[in-house]
Amino acid sequence: MNFVASLGTLGGSTLGYVVPFLFVLSIIVFFHELGHFIVGRWCGVRVLTFSLGFGPELFGFNDRHGTRWRVAAVPLGGYVKFFGDANAASMPDVQKNELMTPEERAVSFFHKPIWKRAAIVAAGPIANFILAILIFAAFFSVYGKLSVTSQVGVVIAGSAADKAGIRAGDIIVAIDGKPIAAFADIPHVVEPLADKTVPIEIDRNGARATLSVTPTLREQPPEATNPVRQGQLGIQPAREQQNPFQALWLGTQEVGNIISQTFSFLGSLVAGHGDTRDMGGVVKIAQISKHVAESSGLIGLISLAAFLSVSIGLLNLFPIPLLDGGHLVFYAIEAIQGRPLRETTQELLYRVGLAFVVMLMVFSLVNDVIHPFAG
């Protein structure tokens, strides 16, 4: 058992939630801010601070370029502060920028061309997408991609399938007389058959055979007053190994699918068809992180980090002042009208953006408490 999986031994303690959550969040935040940092350096901007977390510094160091790398006391995010920023939200320090010398202007974020500023801002969310692509690609390369066919990859010892004589490599042809075309068809057919003995037709190395199987009863969720009774066989699909190029393409597709599903969910909310209970915040992410750590260990947490990295990257691109997307809107307006928005207008919009983000966080927190993750 690795050190992350061993967190399950902490039971319901606070550490059991906090450590997996901070592990996942730190990966996402670090790569997001690293995107800003790298592109900022490429564009010739002086980087004052790279902070993992907010608030008082716990420890840190200065690199040879004068950047302060720090870990702060409140680990719920991070920031990169460029020369010319007034604060961690990258609001411009107008008075200081006006008094800069030509040498200082050359390394100031707000004196760079619009396209460079936009590239630096967009680099954070893009880094989140790249991180997710690389994680998914690594999984596809090492573990393979789940096959869409009905071929069995793993038979769990002692399961209904194991007792029936099903082996890894068998292709499920039919269950209880119902044809099976893909592995995804199996749960739909099996779930109503709990504790019922039914015929299952398989193809083993080209030869057809019919076995008898009794799907095991599973009640989901087990702690519910009236849990749903489901049958299960205890099998997992086969995996198809991928070369690095195929894995990268599949990783990119996976990120695209997550983005598409996110927009579909948001569209359903706007249309009034979605369920706001599916929206989660810090508490729900911590609950999921603990569950994943206990069930899948380090590998599961890294996979969760990939999924959340896409979500956070996409969220940051929303046109909300204070977020990266809001900055990009400001730059687009500046490019169109030939001058930046007035300082008072920007400050007002930042306040509106902050209020929106705070309200979203409060709503998510309340939603997490009312509708906790069931596992």
RADA-V246665 format. One record per pair of residues at least 24 apart in sequence whose C-alpha atoms are under 8 Angstrom apart, sorted by the first residue. I is the first residue (numbers start at 0). GAP is how many residues later the second one is. If there is no record, write none. Layout:
BEGIN
I|GAP / I|GAP
END
This chain:
BEGIN
1|295 / 1|296 / 2|294 / 2|295 / 3|289 / 3|290 / 3|293 / 3|294 / 4|288 / 4|289 / 4|290 / 4|291 / 4|292 / 4|293 / 5|287 / 5|288 / 5|291 / 6|283 / 6|286 / 6|287 / 7|282 / 7|285 / 7|286 / 15|274 / 16|269 / 16|270 / 16|272 / 16|273 / 17|268 / 19|266 / 19|269 / 19|270 / 19|273 / 19|281 / 20|264 / 20|265 / 20|268 / 20|269 / 21|53 / 23|265 / 23|277 / 23|278 / 23|280 / 23|281 / 24|51 / 24|52 / 24|280 / 25|26 / 25|49 / 25|51 / 26|278 / 27|100 / 27|277 / 27|280 / 27|281 / 28|48 / 28|49 / 29|48 / 30|93 / 30|96 / 30|97 / 30|100 / 31|91 / 31|92 / 31|93 / 31|94 / 31|95 / 31|96 / 31|281 / 32|45 / 32|46 / 32|47 / 32|91 / 33|90 / 33|93 / 34|85 / 34|88 / 34|89 / 34|90 / 34|91 / 34|92 / 35|44 / 35|84 / 35|85 / 35|86 / 35|87 / 35|88 / 36|43 / 36|83 / 38|80 / 38|81 / 38|84 / 39|80 / 42|73 / 42|77 / 43|62 / 43|63 / 44|37 / 44|38 / 44|61 / 44|62 / 44|63 / 44|64 / 45|36 / 45|37 / 45|61 / 45|62 / 45|63 / 46|33 / 46|34 / 46|35 / 46|36 / 47|32 / 47|33 / 47|34 / 47|35 / 48|30 / 48|31 / 48|32 / 48|33 / 49|28 / 49|29 / 49|30 / 49|31 / 50|27 / 50|28 / 50|29 / 51|25 / 51|26 / 51|27 / 52|24 / 52|25 / 52|26 / 53|24 / 81|26 / 81|27 / 82|24 / 82|25 / 82|26 / 83|24 / 83|25 / 83|26 / 84|24 / 84|25 / 88|233 / 93|249 / 113|217 / 113|221 / 116|214 / 117|209 / 117|210 / 117|213 / 120|203 / 120|206 / 120|207 / 121|195 / 121|202 / 121|203 / 121|206 / 123|189 / 123|200 / 124|187 / 124|188 / 124|189 / 124|191 / 124|192 / 124|199 / 125|187 / 126|186 / 127|181 / 127|182 / 127|184 / 127|185 / 128|126 / 128|180 / 128|181 / 128|184 / 130|175 / 130|178 / 131|119 / 131|123 / 131|173 / 131|174 / 131|175 / 131|177 / 131|178 / 132|115 / 132|118 / 132|119 / 132|121 / 132|122 / 132|173 / 133|114 / 133|117 / 134|116 / 134|167 / 134|168 / 134|171 / 135|111 / 135|112 / 135|114 / 135|115 / 135|118 / 135|167 / 135|170 / 136|107 / 136|110 / 136|111 / 136|112 / 136|113 / 136|114 / 137|109 / 139|101 / 139|102 / 139|107 / 139|110 / 139|111 / 140|100 / 140|101 / 140|102 / 140|103 / 140|106 / 141|99 / 142|96 / 142|98 / 143|95 / 143|96 / 143|97 / 143|98 / 144|94 / 144|95 / 144|96 / 144|97 / 145|91 / 145|92 / 145|93 / 145|94 / 146|36 / 146|90 / 146|91 / 146|92 / 146|93 / 147|34 / 147|35 / 147|36 / 147|89 / 148|32 / 148|33 / 148|34 / 148|88 / 149|30 / 149|31 / 149|32 / 149|33 / 149|34 / 149|36 / 149|87 / 150|32 / 150|86 / 150|87 / 151|83 / 151|84 / 151|85 / 151|86 / 152|82 / 152|83 / 152|84 / 152|85 / 152|86 / 153|81 / 153|82 / 153|83 / 153|84 / 154|79 / 154|80 / 154|81 / 155|78 / 155|79 / 158|57 / 158|74 / 158|75 / 159|53 / 159|54 / 159|55 / 159|56 / 159|72 / 159|73 / 159|74 / 160|52 / 160|54 / 160|72 / 160|73 / 160|74 / 161|72 / 162|50 / 163|47 / 163|48 / 163|49 / 163|50 / 164|46 / 168|35 / 168|69 / 169|32 / 169|33 / 169|34 / 169|35 / 170|31 / 170|32 / 170|33 / 171|28 / 171|29 / 171|30 / 171|31 / 172|27 / 172|28 / 172|29 / 172|30 / 173|26 / 173|27 / 173|28 / 174|24 / 174|25 / 174|26 / 175|24 / 182|54 / 186|45 / 189|25 / 189|40 / 189|41 / 189|42 / 189|43 / 190|38 / 190|39 / 190|40 / 190|41 / 191|37 / 191|38 / 191|39 / 192|37 / 192|38 / 193|24 / 193|35 / 193|36 / 193|37 / 193|38 / 194|36 / 220|153 / 254|52 / 254|55 / 257|49 / 257|52 / 257|53 / 258|51 / 258|52 / 258|55 / 261|49 / 276|90 / 276|94 / 278|85 / 278|88 / 279|84 / 279|85 / 279|87 / 279|88 / 280|80 / 280|83 / 280|84 / 280|86 / 280|87 / 281|82 / 281|83 / 282|82 / 282|85 / 282|86 / 283|84 / 283|88 / 283|89 / 286|86 / 287|85 / 287|87 / 290|84 / 319|33 / 320|28 / 320|29 / 320|31 / 320|32 / 320|33 / 321|28 / 321|31 / 321|32 / 322|30
END
